[in-house]
Amino acid sequence: MLAVEMRGITKRFGNFAANDGIDLLVEKGEIHCLLGENGAGKTTLMNILFGLYRADEGVLKINGESVTGHSARKAFQMGLGMVHQHFMLVDALTVWENVVVGNEPGKFAIDRKDSIRRVQEISDRYHFDLNVTEKVSELSVGMKQRVEILKTLYRGAEIIIFDEPTAVLSPPEVLQLLDIFRDMKKQGKTIIFITHKLNETKAVSDHVTVLRAGKSLETVATADVTVDSLASMMVGHDVSLELQREPSRPGETVLELKNVRLLPNAQSTVSMEIREGEIVGIAGVEGNGQKQLEELILGFQKCREGSIYMMGDDVTRWSTRKRCGKGIGYIPSDRHQRAILPGFSIQDNYLLGNQFSPEYVKNGMIRRKFLHERTLELMKAYDVRAVDEKQSAGSLSGGNQQKMVLSREVGKDTRFVLACQPVRGLDIGAIRYIHEILLDLKKKGKGILLISAELTDILQLSDRIAVLYKGEILAMRKNEDYTTDSIGLLMAGQKGGQ
């Protein structure tokens, strides 16, 4: 029996067809992957299924029942749940309070004891390993995601949609989530998950529907396809998943940290240097000081112990603006918070960080002609796909937003690039493109510090790798001196990885 039947679904935004006659058929009790590049129409299609958008054309059936006048309220009533990429939790509340809010038991007051019992019971049934009386603010990213899943299960969802569920998870958390998917399938739930990660698709799904440019290309049994064939279906041509990393030829030191304390409770300080013509990768499970390292280097956090040098100058007490004037390209871990203004045009976003440059501003006035020409030049050079430069940055796909940020930052006269989670949430085509850009920057003599939760990125790109655990560097050595097992042990804090 089909749990979901979508036929000929079309959704237009102005003249742009985000979904163009898409078919999606999902069997009851299966794990079904919706695969495609950023901007392929995956999230739009799921927003239609969940009632957040109305389709312009097409037929929608849920458990064989035709749906008209669809809405999010009706979706809930029909047993649908959706776990969004960006969590919708209140940090100040406990797990159980977040789960029951809006659906509180009790006639005149919340039955606290019964609520805790019911929520904990669901958590235990699916092996979530949650203490439901704990505050959400104290949970890791992976545990917060489990709370979001718990919310949908508490409301009786039988069909659950996951939008890029692994984009914010560390490798161990990804494996745990896939196990949760399998448990949910055993309990009879139907799972649809949006992703672009091919190994996860192969590991857990029963069927895959591939979308490309707003159209449904094909639905296949996962067991019948390879990772390489899925990659080719996604992008429309053969894709090589292997990168050629040339040996590094280190030059002068562009960044040096001397005895810097990342976390207040760290048992030791951090010292490292990054030189021209090399990529140094920071491996580690998120939450072990990566964010602090990023913020200390840029000056968002005060360095309370130790010193930071850039191109030979002690910048420990310098402002962020002054540091960036030394020649830094910065790709932040959260592009929405620190790299783009979503409501502004692409062209105006290219001005960000350049507003004090004489190239872009003269006598207090923006050089609009230069900005326009430079925007078009960078968009073309880095394949930023948009209607035109006046389109809002927030309406771009995640991959195109990241390419916009990357092109703006490396388009400056930089000697050092701080790349934090540069491919998070991106599809295979965009990931490959950004990997090649970083390797090309290295070839041009830039020094690059790469902070990534994706271990495959670290291993593919880095010349040297530092493993970060609880604010300390447990090991710093050449890439080839690690094995996957040894680096995994070190990421878990086990000295046996040395």
KEVOMI-884658 format. One record per residue (C-alpha): residue number from 1; y, x, z. Coordinates in steps of 0.25 Angstrom, whole numbers. Each point is the difference from the previous one (the first is absolute). Example, Ala and Ser with C-alpha at 12.3 -4.5 7.8 and 13.67 -1.06 7.14 Angstrom:
<rs>
+------+-------+-------+-------+
: mifi :    py :    px :    pz :
+------+-------+-------+-------+
:    1 :   -18 :    49 :    31 :
:    2 :    14 :     6 :    -2 :
+------+-------+-------+-------+
</rs>
This chain:
<rs>
+------+-------+-------+-------+
: mifi :    py :    px :    pz :
+------+-------+-------+-------+
:    1 :     0 :     0 :     0 :
:    2 :    14 :     5 :    -3 :
:    3 :     9 :     1 :    12 :
:    4 :    12 :     3 :    -9 :
:    5 :     2 :    -4 :   -15 :
:    6 :    13 :     4 :    -7 :
:    7 :     1 :    -3 :   -15 :
:    8 :    12 :     3 :    -9 :
:    9 :     9 :     3 :    11 :
:   10 :    14 :     4 :    -5 :
:   11 :    12 :     3 :     9 :
:   12 :    14 :     4 :    -6 :
:   13 :    12 :     6 :     6 :
:   14 :    11 :    -2 :   -10 :
:   15 :    -5 :     5 :   -13 :
:   16 :   -11 :     9 :     7 :
:   17 :   -14 :    -5 :     1 :
:   18 :    -6 :     6 :    13 :
:   19 :   -13 :    -8 :    -3 :
:   20 :    -3 :    -3 :   -14 :
:   21 :   -12 :   -10 :    -1 :
:   22 :    -9 :     7 :    11 :
:   23 :   -14 :    -4 :     3 :
:   24 :    -6 :     3 :    14 :
:   25 :   -13 :    -6 :     4 :
:   26 :    -5 :     4 :    14 :
:   27 :   -14 :    -4 :     6 :
:   28 :    -1 :    -5 :    14 :
:   29 :    -4 :    11 :    10 :
:   30 :     3 :    12 :    -9 :
:   31 :     9 :    11 :     1 :
:   32 :     9 :     0 :   -13 :
:   33 :     9 :    11 :    -3 :
:   34 :    13 :    -2 :    -8 :
:   35 :     3 :    13 :    -7 :
:   36 :    12 :     4 :    -8 :
:   37 :    12 :    10 :    -1 :
:   38 :    13 :    -3 :     8 :
:   39 :     7 :   -11 :    -7 :
:   40 :   -13 :    -6 :    -7 :
:   41 :     2 :   -14 :     7 :
:   42 :   -10 :     1 :    11 :
:   43 :     9 :    -4 :    12 :
:   44 :     7 :   -11 :    -8 :
:   45 :   -14 :    -6 :    -3 :
:   46 :    -4 :     0 :    14 :
:   47 :    14 :    -5 :     4 :
:   48 :    -3 :   -12 :    -9 :
:   49 :   -14 :    -2 :     6 :
:   50 :     6 :     0 :    14 :
:   51 :    11 :   -10 :    -3 :
:   52 :    11 :    10 :     1 :
:   53 :     3 :    -2 :   -15 :
:   54 :    -2 :   -11 :   -10 :
:   55 :    -7 :     3 :   -13 :
:   56 :     8 :    -5 :   -12 :
:   57 :   -13 :    -2 :    -8 :
:   58 :   -15 :     0 :     4 :
:   59 :   -11 :    -7 :     8 :
:   60 :    -3 :     4 :    15 :
:   61 :   -13 :    -5 :     7 :
:   62 :    -4 :     4 :    14 :
:   63 :   -14 :    -3 :     4 :
:   64 :    -1 :    -9 :   -13 :
:   65 :    12 :    -8 :     4 :
:   66 :    12 :    -1 :    -9 :
:   67 :    13 :     4 :     6 :
:   68 :    13 :    -6 :    -3 :
:   69 :    13 :     2 :     7 :
:   70 :    -5 :    12 :     6 :
:   71 :     7 :     6 :    13 :
:   72 :    -3 :    10 :    11 :
:   73 :    -2 :   -11 :     9 :
:   74 :   -11 :    -6 :    -9 :
:   75 :    -6 :    14 :    -2 :
:   76 :    -2 :     0 :    15 :
:   77 :    -6 :   -14 :     0 :
:   78 :   -10 :     4 :   -11 :
:   79 :    -5 :    12 :     8 :
:   80 :     8 :    11 :    -7 :
:   81 :     6 :    12 :     8 :
:   82 :     8 :    12 :    -5 :
:   83 :     2 :    14 :     6 :
:   84 :    13 :     6 :    -5 :
:   85 :     2 :    15 :    -2 :
:   86 :    12 :    -1 :     9 :
:   87 :    -4 :    -5 :    13 :
:   88 :     6 :   -13 :     7 :
:   89 :    -2 :     3 :    14 :
:   90 :     9 :     0 :    13 :
:   91 :    -1 :    14 :     6 :
:   92 :     4 :    -6 :    14 :
:   93 :   -11 :   -10 :     1 :
:   94 :   -15 :     2 :     3 :
:   95 :   -11 :    -1 :   -10 :
:   96 :    -4 :   -14 :     4 :
:   97 :    14 :    -5 :     0 :
:   98 :     3 :     5 :   -14 :
:   99 :   -13 :    -7 :    -4 :
:  100 :     2 :   -13 :     6 :
:  101 :    15 :    -1 :    -3 :
:  102 :     3 :   -13 :    -8 :
:  103 :   -14 :    -5 :     3 :
:  104 :     0 :     0 :    15 :
:  105 :   -11 :    -7 :     8 :
:  106 :     3 :    -9 :    11 :
:  107 :     7 :   -14 :     1 :
:  108 :    12 :     3 :     8 :
:  109 :     0 :    15 :     2 :
:  110 :    -8 :    11 :    -6 :
:  111 :   -14 :     2 :     6 :
:  112 :     1 :    15 :     2 :
:  113 :   -14 :     2 :     5 :
:  114 :    -7 :    -8 :   -11 :
:  115 :     9 :     7 :   -10 :
:  116 :    -4 :    13 :     4 :
:  117 :   -15 :    -3 :     1 :
:  118 :     1 :    -6 :   -14 :
:  119 :     7 :    11 :    -7 :
:  120 :    -8 :    11 :     7 :
:  121 :   -13 :    -8 :    -4 :
:  122 :     4 :     1 :   -15 :
:  123 :     4 :    15 :     1 :
:  124 :   -13 :     3 :     6 :
:  125 :    -8 :    -8 :   -10 :
:  126 :     6 :     9 :   -11 :
:  127 :     0 :    13 :     7 :
:  128 :    15 :     2 :     0 :
:  129 :    -1 :     7 :    13 :
:  130 :    13 :    -6 :     5 :
:  131 :     5 :    -3 :    14 :
:  132 :     8 :   -13 :    -2 :
:  133 :     8 :     2 :    12 :
:  134 :     6 :    13 :    -5 :
:  135 :    14 :     0 :    -6 :
:  136 :     1 :     1 :   -15 :
:  137 :    11 :    11 :     2 :
:  138 :   -11 :     9 :     6 :
:  139 :   -10 :    -1 :   -12 :
:  140 :    -2 :     9 :   -12 :
:  141 :     3 :    -4 :   -14 :
:  142 :   -15 :    -3 :    -2 :
:  143 :    -1 :    -9 :    12 :
:  144 :    12 :    -8 :    -3 :
:  145 :    -6 :    -3 :   -13 :
:  146 :   -13 :    -5 :     7 :
:  147 :    10 :    -9 :     8 :
:  148 :     5 :    -6 :   -13 :
:  149 :   -14 :    -3 :    -5 :
:  150 :    -3 :    -6 :    14 :
:  151 :    11 :    -9 :    -2 :
:  152 :    -6 :    -6 :   -13 :
:  153 :   -14 :    -1 :     6 :
:  154 :     6 :    -7 :    12 :
:  155 :     6 :   -11 :    -9 :
:  156 :   -13 :    -2 :    -6 :
:  157 :     2 :     7 :   -14 :
:  158 :   -13 :     0 :    -8 :
:  159 :     7 :     7 :   -12 :
:  160 :     8 :    12 :     3 :
:  161 :    10 :     8 :    -9 :
:  162 :     3 :    14 :     3 :
:  163 :    12 :     7 :    -7 :
:  164 :    -2 :    15 :    -1 :
:  165 :    -7 :     0 :    14 :
:  166 :    -2 :    15 :     0 :
:  167 :    13 :     5 :    -4 :
:  168 :     5 :     3 :    14 :
:  169 :   -13 :     4 :     6 :
:  170 :    -6 :    14 :     3 :
:  171 :   -14 :     4 :    -6 :
:  172 :    -8 :    -4 :    12 :
:  173 :     8 :   -13 :     1 :
:  174 :    -3 :    -3 :   -14 :
:  175 :   -15 :     2 :     2 :
:  176 :     1 :    -9 :    13 :
:  177 :     7 :   -11 :    -8 :
:  178 :   -11 :     0 :   -11 :
:  179 :   -10 :    -2 :    11 :
:  180 :     8 :   -12 :     5 :
:  181 :     0 :    -6 :   -15 :
:  182 :   -15 :     1 :     0 :
:  183 :    -1 :    -7 :    14 :
:  184 :     9 :   -11 :    -5 :
:  185 :    -9 :    -1 :   -12 :
:  186 :   -12 :    -2 :     8 :
:  187 :     7 :   -11 :     8 :
:  188 :     1 :    -7 :   -13 :
:  189 :    15 :     3 :    -3 :
:  190 :     6 :     2 :   -14 :
:  191 :     9 :    12 :    -2 :
:  192 :     9 :     3 :   -11 :
:  193 :     7 :    13 :     2 :
:  194 :    11 :     6 :    -9 :
:  195 :    -1 :    15 :    -2 :
:  196 :     1 :    12 :    -9 :
:  197 :    -9 :     9 :     7 :
:  198 :   -13 :     2 :    -8 :
:  199 :    -9 :     6 :    10 :
:  200 :     3 :   -12 :    10 :
:  201 :    -3 :   -10 :   -11 :
:  202 :   -13 :     7 :    -3 :
:  203 :    -4 :     1 :    14 :
:  204 :     2 :   -15 :     5 :
:  205 :     2 :   -10 :   -12 :
:  206 :   -10 :    -9 :    -7 :
:  207 :     9 :    -3 :   -12 :
:  208 :    13 :     6 :    -6 :
:  209 :    10 :    -7 :    -8 :
:  210 :    10 :    10 :    -7 :
:  211 :    14 :    -4 :    -3 :
:  212 :     9 :     7 :   -10 :
:  213 :    14 :    -3 :    -3 :
:  214 :    -1 :   -14 :     5 :
:  215 :   -13 :    -4 :    -7 :
:  216 :   -14 :    -1 :     5 :
:  217 :    -8 :    11 :    -7 :
:  218 :   -14 :    -2 :     5 :
:  219 :    -9 :    -4 :    12 :
:  220 :   -12 :     9 :     2 :
:  221 :   -11 :     2 :    10 :
:  222 :     4 :    12 :     8 :
:  223 :   -14 :     6 :     0 :
:  224 :     1 :     0 :   -16 :
:  225 :    12 :     9 :    -1 :
:  226 :     5 :    14 :     4 :
:  227 :    12 :     5 :     6 :
:  228 :     5 :     7 :   -13 :
:  229 :    -3 :   -13 :    -8 :
:  230 :     8 :    -8 :    10 :
:  231 :    12 :    10 :    -1 :
:  232 :     0 :    -1 :   -15 :
:  233 :     0 :   -15 :     1 :
:  234 :    12 :     0 :     9 :
:  235 :     9 :     9 :    -8 :
:  236 :    -6 :    -3 :   -14 :
:  237 :    -4 :    14 :    -3 :
:  238 :    -9 :    11 :     5 :
:  239 :     5 :     6 :    13 :
:  240 :    -4 :    14 :     6 :
:  241 :    -1 :    -1 :    15 :
:  242 :    -1 :    15 :     1 :
:  243 :    13 :     9 :     1 :
:  244 :     1 :    14 :    -4 :
:  245 :     7 :     7 :    12 :
:  246 :     5 :    14 :    -4 :
:  247 :     0 :    11 :    10 :
:  248 :    13 :     1 :     8 :
:  249 :    10 :    12 :    -2 :
:  250 :     8 :    -1 :    13 :
:  251 :    14 :     5 :     0 :
:  252 :    11 :    -1 :    11 :
:  253 :    -1 :    -9 :    12 :
:  254 :     7 :   -13 :    -2 :
:  255 :    -3 :    -7 :    13 :
:  256 :    -5 :     6 :    14 :
:  257 :    -3 :    -6 :    13 :
:  258 :     0 :     9 :    12 :
:  259 :    -6 :    -6 :    13 :
:  260 :     4 :   -14 :    -3 :
:  261 :    -6 :   -11 :     9 :
:  262 :    -4 :   -12 :    -7 :
:  263 :    -4 :    -9 :    11 :
:  264 :     4 :     0 :    14 :
:  265 :   -14 :     1 :     6 :
:  266 :    -5 :    10 :   -11 :
:  267 :    -7 :    12 :     7 :
:  268 :     6 :    10 :   -10 :
:  269 :    12 :     1 :   -10 :
:  270 :    -1 :     1 :   -15 :
:  271 :     4 :    12 :    -8 :
:  272 :    -2 :     0 :   -15 :
:  273 :     7 :     5 :   -13 :
:  274 :     0 :    -6 :   -14 :
:  275 :     4 :    10 :   -12 :
:  276 :     4 :    -2 :   -14 :
:  277 :   -11 :    -3 :   -10 :
:  278 :   -10 :    -6 :    10 :
:  279 :    -4 :   -13 :     6 :
:  280 :    -3 :    -1 :    14 :
:  281 :    -8 :   -13 :     4 :
:  282 :     0 :    -6 :    14 :
:  283 :   -13 :    -7 :     3 :
:  284 :    -3 :    -9 :    11 :
:  285 :    -2 :   -14 :     5 :
:  286 :    14 :    -8 :     0 :
:  287 :     7 :     0 :    14 :
:  288 :    -3 :    15 :     3 :
:  289 :    14 :     5 :    -2 :
:  290 :     2 :    -2 :   -15 :
:  291 :    12 :    -9 :     1 :
:  292 :     7 :     9 :    10 :
:  293 :    -2 :    12 :    -9 :
:  294 :     6 :    -8 :   -11 :
:  295 :    12 :    -4 :     8 :
:  296 :     2 :    13 :     7 :
:  297 :     1 :     8 :   -13 :
:  298 :    10 :   -10 :    -6 :
:  299 :     8 :    -1 :    13 :
:  300 :    -3 :   -14 :     3 :
:  301 :    -5 :     4 :    14 :
:  302 :     6 :    11 :     9 :
:  303 :    -8 :    13 :     1 :
:  304 :    -1 :     1 :    15 :
:  305 :    -9 :    13 :    -1 :
:  306 :    -1 :    11 :   -10 :
:  307 :     8 :     3 :   -13 :
:  308 :     0 :    -5 :   -14 :
:  309 :     4 :     9 :   -12 :
:  310 :     3 :    -4 :   -14 :
:  311 :     2 :    11 :   -11 :
:  312 :     2 :    10 :    11 :
:  313 :    11 :    -8 :     8 :
:  314 :    -2 :    -6 :    14 :
:  315 :     2 :   -15 :    -2 :
:  316 :    -5 :    -4 :    13 :
:  317 :    13 :    -6 :     4 :
:  318 :     5 :    -4 :   -14 :
:  319 :     2 :   -15 :    -4 :
:  320 :   -10 :    -7 :   -10 :
:  321 :    12 :     1 :   -11 :
:  322 :     2 :    15 :     2 :
:  323 :   -15 :     3 :    -1 :
:  324 :    -2 :    -8 :   -13 :
:  325 :    12 :     8 :    -5 :
:  326 :    -9 :    12 :     1 :
:  327 :    -9 :    -5 :   -12 :
:  328 :   -10 :   -10 :     6 :
:  329 :    -8 :   -10 :    -8 :
:  330 :    -4 :   -11 :    10 :
:  331 :   -11 :   -10 :    -3 :
:  332 :    -1 :    -8 :    13 :
:  333 :   -12 :    -7 :     6 :
:  334 :     7 :   -13 :     0 :
:  335 :     8 :    -2 :   -13 :
:  336 :     5 :   -13 :     3 :
:  337 :     6 :     5 :    13 :
:  338 :     6 :    13 :    -5 :
:  339 :    -1 :     1 :   -15 :
:  340 :     5 :   -13 :    -7 :
:  341 :     9 :   -11 :     2 :
:  342 :    -8 :   -12 :    -6 :
:  343 :    11 :    -9 :    -3 :
:  344 :     8 :    11 :    -8 :
:  345 :    -2 :     3 :   -15 :
:  346 :    -9 :    12 :    -4 :
:  347 :    13 :     7 :    -4 :
:  348 :     6 :    -1 :    13 :
:  349 :   -12 :     5 :     7 :
:  350 :     0 :    12 :    -8 :
:  351 :    14 :     3 :     6 :
:  352 :    -6 :     0 :    14 :
:  353 :     0 :    14 :     6 :
:  354 :     9 :     4 :   -11 :
:  355 :    13 :    -7 :     4 :
:  356 :     6 :    14 :     5 :
:  357 :    -4 :     7 :   -12 :
:  358 :    11 :     4 :    -9 :
:  359 :    -9 :    -3 :   -12 :
:  360 :     0 :   -14 :     4 :
:  361 :    13 :    -2 :     7 :
:  362 :    14 :     5 :    -4 :
:  363 :    13 :    -2 :     8 :
:  364 :    -7 :   -10 :     9 :
:  365 :    -4 :    -8 :   -13 :
:  366 :   -15 :    -2 :    -5 :
:  367 :    -2 :     6 :   -14 :
:  368 :    -6 :   -13 :    -5 :
:  369 :    -2 :     6 :   -14 :
:  370 :    -8 :    12 :     5 :
:  371 :    -8 :    -9 :    10 :
:  372 :    -4 :    -9 :   -11 :
:  373 :    -4 :    11 :    -9 :
:  374 :    -7 :     8 :    11 :
:  375 :    -8 :   -13 :     4 :
:  376 :    -5 :    -3 :   -14 :
:  377 :    -4 :    15 :    -1 :
:  378 :    -8 :     0 :    13 :
:  379 :    -6 :   -14 :    -3 :
:  380 :    -5 :     5 :   -14 :
:  381 :    -5 :    14 :     5 :
:  382 :    -8 :    -6 :    12 :
:  383 :    -4 :   -13 :    -7 :
:  384 :     7 :   -10 :    10 :
:  385 :    -3 :   -13 :    -7 :
:  386 :    10 :   -11 :     1 :
:  387 :     7 :   -10 :    -8 :
:  388 :    13 :     9 :     1 :
:  389 :     8 :     9 :    10 :
:  390 :     7 :   -13 :     5 :
:  391 :   -13 :    -6 :     5 :
:  392 :    -1 :     0 :    16 :
:  393 :    -8 :    11 :     6 :
:  394 :    -8 :   -10 :     9 :
:  395 :    -5 :    -7 :   -12 :
:  396 :    -8 :    12 :    -5 :
:  397 :   -14 :     2 :     2 :
:  398 :    -4 :    10 :    11 :
:  399 :    -4 :    11 :   -10 :
:  400 :    13 :    -2 :    -7 :
:  401 :     9 :     1 :    13 :
:  402 :    -7 :    12 :     4 :
:  403 :     2 :     7 :   -14 :
:  404 :    15 :    -4 :     1 :
:  405 :     1 :     7 :    14 :
:  406 :    -8 :    12 :    -5 :
:  407 :     8 :     2 :   -12 :
:  408 :    13 :    -1 :     7 :
:  409 :    -4 :    10 :    11 :
:  410 :    -7 :    10 :    -9 :
:  411 :    11 :    -1 :   -10 :
:  412 :     9 :     7 :     9 :
:  413 :     2 :    15 :     1 :
:  414 :   -11 :     1 :    11 :
:  415 :    -8 :    12 :     5 :
:  416 :    -8 :    -8 :    10 :
:  417 :    -6 :   -14 :    -1 :
:  418 :    -5 :    -8 :    12 :
:  419 :   -10 :   -10 :    -5 :
:  420 :    -5 :   -10 :    10 :
:  421 :   -11 :   -10 :    -4 :
:  422 :     5 :     2 :   -14 :
:  423 :   -11 :    -9 :    -6 :
:  424 :    -2 :   -10 :    11 :
:  425 :    -3 :   -14 :    -6 :
:  426 :     0 :     5 :   -15 :
:  427 :   -10 :    -2 :   -11 :
:  428 :    -9 :    10 :    -6 :
:  429 :    10 :     2 :   -12 :
:  430 :    12 :     2 :     9 :
:  431 :    -8 :     9 :    10 :
:  432 :    -4 :     9 :   -12 :
:  433 :    14 :     1 :    -5 :
:  434 :     6 :     4 :    13 :
:  435 :   -11 :    10 :     3 :
:  436 :     4 :     7 :   -13 :
:  437 :    15 :     0 :     3 :
:  438 :    -3 :     6 :    13 :
:  439 :    -9 :    11 :    -6 :
:  440 :    11 :     2 :   -11 :
:  441 :    11 :     2 :    11 :
:  442 :    -9 :    11 :     6 :
:  443 :    -2 :     7 :   -13 :
:  444 :    16 :     0 :    -1 :
:  445 :     0 :     7 :    13 :
:  446 :     4 :   -11 :    10 :
:  447 :    -6 :     0 :    14 :
:  448 :    -7 :   -13 :     4 :
:  449 :    -4 :    -5 :    13 :
:  450 :   -10 :   -12 :    -3 :
:  451 :    -2 :   -10 :    12 :
:  452 :   -11 :   -10 :    -4 :
:  453 :   -10 :    -9 :     7 :
:  454 :    -8 :     1 :   -13 :
:  455 :   -10 :    12 :     2 :
:  456 :    -3 :     0 :   -15 :
:  457 :    15 :     3 :    -3 :
:  458 :     0 :    11 :    10 :
:  459 :   -13 :     7 :    -5 :
:  460 :     4 :    -2 :   -15 :
:  461 :    14 :     5 :     1 :
:  462 :     2 :    10 :    11 :
:  463 :    -1 :    15 :     0 :
:  464 :     0 :     1 :    15 :
:  465 :    -3 :   -11 :    10 :
:  466 :     4 :    -2 :    14 :
:  467 :    -8 :   -10 :     9 :
:  468 :     9 :    -8 :     9 :
:  469 :    -6 :    -6 :    13 :
:  470 :     8 :    -6 :    12 :
:  471 :    12 :     8 :    -5 :
:  472 :    -7 :    13 :    -1 :
:  473 :    -5 :     8 :   -12 :
:  474 :   -15 :     2 :     3 :
:  475 :    -2 :     9 :   -13 :
:  476 :     9 :     5 :   -11 :
:  477 :    -8 :     7 :   -11 :
:  478 :    -2 :     0 :   -15 :
:  479 :    -5 :   -12 :    -7 :
:  480 :   -13 :     7 :    -5 :
:  481 :    -3 :     4 :    15 :
:  482 :    -3 :   -15 :     4 :
:  483 :   -11 :    -9 :    -3 :
:  484 :     1 :   -15 :     1 :
:  485 :    -8 :     0 :    12 :
:  486 :     8 :    11 :     7 :
:  487 :    13 :    -7 :    -3 :
:  488 :    -5 :   -13 :     5 :
:  489 :    -5 :     5 :    13 :
:  490 :    14 :     7 :     2 :
:  491 :     7 :   -13 :    -3 :
:  492 :    -8 :    -7 :    11 :
:  493 :     4 :    11 :    10 :
:  494 :   -13 :     8 :     0 :
:  495 :     1 :    15 :     0 :
:  496 :   -13 :     1 :    -6 :
:  497 :     7 :    -2 :   -13 :
:  498 :     5 :    14 :     1 :
+------+-------+-------+-------+
</rs>
